[in-house]
Amino acid sequence: MTAVAVLAALAGSPGLAQAQQPHQAGLLSTADDNRLPPGWRIDGEHGSRELVWRASKPVPMGDARVEFRSGDRLLGVPKPAKDGRTFRLALDEAGSTALTDLQVTAAGRRLDAAADQPRESDAQGVRLPAQAPANGVDPGKPGSYRTVSGSYDLAPVRLPGFATPVEMHAQVVAPKGATGSRPLALFLHGRHGTCYKPGSEDDVTIDWPCADGYKPIPSDKGYLRDQKLLASQGYVTVSISANGINAQDWQAEDAGAQARSSLVRQHLAHWADWAAHRSTAPAVVRQAPKADLSRVLLVGHSRGGEGVNRAAMDSLYPPPAAEDGYRGPVRWKVRGTVLIGPTIFGQNPVADVPSVTLLPGCDGDVSDLQGEDFVDGTRGVSRGTALHSAVYVVGANHNYFNSEWTPGEAEAPAQDDFGTDPDQVDPVCTPGAPTRLTAAQQHKAGSTYIAAAARLFLAGDDRVRPLLDGSGRRAPSADPARVLTHAVGGRRSGGFLPDAGAKVTGARRCSAIDPNPAVACLAPDTPGSSPHFAWWETEKETGRSAVDLKWSAPGRAARVTPAKPLSLRGSQKLALRVLVPPNTTGTKFDVSVTDSAGRRATLGRAEVAGLPGSARTASYWAQELRVPLTAATRAGLDLRHVKSLELTPRSRSGRAWLMDAWGWAPGTPAVTAAALPRVDVGRTTVKEGDSGTRTYRIPVKISGHGSGQVRVYVLAPDSGRSESRLVTVRPGSHAIDVPVEVKGDTNYGEDVQHDIAVKAVHNSVIGKHRGGVTVENDDPEPAITLSPVADRVTEGETLTWRLSIDAPTAVDIWQPVRVLPVTGGTELSTKDVDPQWLKDWSGDVPDPERPLSDANLWVWLNIPAGSTSVDFITPTVRDQVAEPTESMRIALTDRNANPLPDRPALTGTVLDRP
């Protein structure tokens, strides 16, 4: 597929993307010597090839997506095996890219062997942020209501793409004796183990339903304390179980986001029924006050966060019916969401539904804190009146927001997701560090900020807004946690953004994601990371920029000049989101604005200190700084036409990144969702065919109302690179038209995926963000034979066998060969072969001397694309010891190292030198 052809197609001209099985030699080769790094192999059978990585120990099941990468390119999302150690990726998903610099990552952190080599981190100066002043209202205080609790079980539901029905089980906690209809808060847990064996310390599975002798892990019970706090304040709460999704979401291209949305809306539909017909409700629901479905808060943890975001989206902008597990009417209104350590694989937040995103500073699962995009990704997309808040909780991990994922509290085995290593003590997040929260402290902070969101979004109490919108106030109920916030939306206006045609002088405009270190905001070797610069699907992105200021002396101003002057009329202050390196102090700069008439005013001086951070934390996070606009008013500036913003460093040296700046005023405006077009990318699977040329198009559905803009990334299968274009979309149109030309042949090759990924830019919403055309190879796998070349030699010479196929193929052919015990006579020993050969092929050493078949010699041989054979050689050594004739025996095997039953084992003989 050529990027030029695809972009021409998007523009409406008649270009075609070329898609055929590759023929050039070297595709999918791993290195000059065809070796893979330790733990990796190429596997497969019946014509299917897989890239396989096996960890040295089980990888804990979490919410972050395990990904295979080749350098900075995403190869794909592998499927986990039940052993928790083995991960497999079909090579058609990896594309025709060279498998070099292989990496296994999850939320940006390395899981493979290279992760054992930590980068140096300057963690000197780690300190807690200063305690903020107390807010006038503390939402963490229990209310006056006693509570009633219970659960319900309904018939399981079938969801598209999931073979096993998903449970409809939930925990209800509600106020007792409350009158009238009460707002409803629904909780959805994230991805965790599904079943455990009582009495065991680590016997956890991802099966569903659970096998005999195992019990379901009650993740839905993990928010009971949060529910009780809300219920005491007058809210009806329900926490739903999603084990059936967790057990199957590895199969879903969107990691289960649509399925979780469907499950949430299935429950909401029942609550709407029960509100209308109380007598049909389960007993615990009848004991609760009537739920007010016009005031719904969705709370999601981890993948549950992405799930409730999708549920809010689907409630406003219906998804394609074929992919949706709920087809009924929407009889509720989602007033806001709370997203706890969430994933956002699609980077598709709902701009017109207010949100609060909790970012745990010591998250060891979704460690890149990608949930920041629920804030950053809403800028400029719609009306901008919905408040989107990020709440950074210093010292919190991922799991302890759920008591059923917390050691000492959970029924099932549980662990600290950040992990501990006595040889590598983390100065910020190791338990016992001054900056690390205990489980109880973390849970109290989480409950408080969930309650703050409920009070703002459901009760309309603006007095709690300063806890969420970057105003620098704290809730004493969350003490001793240090909690920082910033926000976009609400009553903010204007918007100095590095993108959208703005001019930047005196500093560098940098890109969140770019393989070029000179362009990227953070260099690849930077200790730690930034939530603002978390990876997405592509190795390079357009429209995610920041202003990078770096100075060695004070006084040089950095200026941002938007394409058109901005209005700050009605604002009281200018709010800037600025990040500085962790553990730094004393970064100061003056903030100035200039109007279209050239009048300039210095608004004030801002000072900021870095968050506590280490090489393992995402602590490059923007803090909200505010300066009053009174100086501009006194100087006579026309705040309706502000043409530029200046930051002038006043500290001796330093570095900072400006994310954006906005006019700010207090208050929370009413939010009305705009009617927007929705884009969903589908997938078509086609056969390659033996001859001729056929053209297919990537299926894209555009629904909804109005017109908007999206950015379409075309992912080249041969290189993993991408090209992008801005496209205007309207319901029912074919604006995203990506043709794929498929040329049939009779050459065996891998399946090939031709994908696009889509992001909202303006007045649009994205459901399923990625899809494409998968071209299936329909040619038979060549027959593989193993034959002797030199199977009777004298010691000191080389035994040779040849692995062959009848004709060259378009891809590498991998086949394992195993050394077996001989069936008679004396077997070659580990001291009869070249010691370097033994180390290269088995990782073993000659001593102590033992039969060669005991040396773990299971070798994956590679016939490169375009070739028909490869030789397997065994160099023997000459010694001075009189020995009998010795032999070794080899055989082709399956991927489990079992000899193929229809292929005879071959024997090589070594004669003693006279």
Buried (B, 14 or more C-beta within 10 A) or exposed (E): BBBEBBBBBBEEEEBBBBBBBBBEEEBBBBEEEBEBBEBBBBBBEEBBBBBBBBBEEEBBBBBBBBBBBBBBBBBBBBBBEEEBBBBBBBBBBBBBBBBEEBBBBBBBBBBBBEEEEBEEBBBEEBEBBEEBEEBEBBBBBBBEBEBBBBBBEEEBBEBBBBEBBBBBBBBBBBBBEBEEBBBBBBBBBBBBBBBBBEEEEEBBBBBBBBEEEBEBBBBBBBBBBBBBBBBBBBBBBBBBBBBBBBBBBBEBBBBBBBBBBBBBBBBBBBBBBBBEEEEEBBEBBEBBBBBBBEBBBBBBBBBBBBBBBBBBBBBBBBBBEEBBBBEEEBBBBBBBBBBBBBBBBBBBBBBBBBBBBBBBBBBBBBBBBBBBBBBBBBBBBBBBBBBBBBBBBBBBBBBBBBBBBBEEBBBBBBBBBBBBEEEEEBBBBBBEBEBBBEBEBBBBBBBBBBBBBBBBBBBEBBEBBBBBBBBBBBBEBBBEBBBBBBBBBBBBBBBBBBBBEBEBEBBBBBBBBBBEEEBBBBEEEBBBBBBBBBBBBBBBBBBBBBBBBEBEEBEEBBBBBBEEBBBBBEBBBBBBBBBBBBBBEEBBBBBBBBBBEEBBBBBBEBEBBBBBBBBBBBBBBBBBBBBBBEBBEEBEBBBEBBBBBBBBBBBEEBBBBBBBBBBBBEEBBEBEBBEBBBBBBBBBEBEBBEEEEBEBBBBBBBBBEEBBBBBBBBBBBBBBBBBBBEBBBBBEBEBBBBBBBBBBBEBBBBBBBBBBBBBBBBBBBBBBBBBBBBBBBBBEBBEBBBEBEBBBBEBEBBBBBBBBBEEBBBBBBBBBBBBBEBEEEBBBBBBBBBBEBBEEBBEBEBEEEBBBBEBEBBBBBBBBBBBBBBEBEBBBEEEEEEBEEBBBBBBBBEBEEEBBEEEEBBBBBBBBEE
